[in-house]
Structure formats: C-alpha cells, structure tokens
Amino acid sequence: MTFRVILRKDVIYKNNTSPLCLLFFHDNRKKSVGLGVSVVRSCWDAQAQRVTDDCPDGAEIKFQITIN
C-alpha cells in the first residue's frame, strides 16, 4: 500500500485556500480521504508532498497532517 498527500487544485475556498487529501493506492484501486486542513496554493510543494518552509502557519499545518 502506498499513500500520498495532495492538494486539491480543483476546489478553492473563499479564503483562497485548497484542501489537502490523503490518497491511498492498493491493488490498482485509489481511495481519497480529506484531512480537514486547507492550505494556500503557493505554500504547497507538490514534489515533496509537504508545506513549504516560508508558509506562515507551516508548523501548525505539518502538525495537523501528522496527527491525521
């Protein structure tokens, strides 16, 4: 089983943030679960699958991702 944290670019909230989701891959099937955390698009590094270092609430968001 593999998993990735992704930013849902197709959903944009009124405060200009997008939600983070956890994708599970198992036996050629994909399951998406929302983490309940939203991030400004410029603060998300898709290659590293994490919040960038210059994000104002980066430590809090990283903590919420780890807890979920």
C-alpha positions, 0 to 999 in steps of 0.5 A: 500500500502506498499513500500520498498527500495532495492538494486539491487544485480543483476546489478553492475556498473563499479564503483562497485556500485548497484542501489537502487529501490523503490518497491511498493506492492498493491493488490498482484501486485509489481511495481519497480521504480529506484531512480537514486542513486547507492550505494556500496554493503557493505554500504547497510543494507538490514534489515533496508532498509537504508545506513549504518552509516560508508558509506562515502557519507551516508548523501548525499545518505539518502538525495537523497532517501528522496527527491525521 
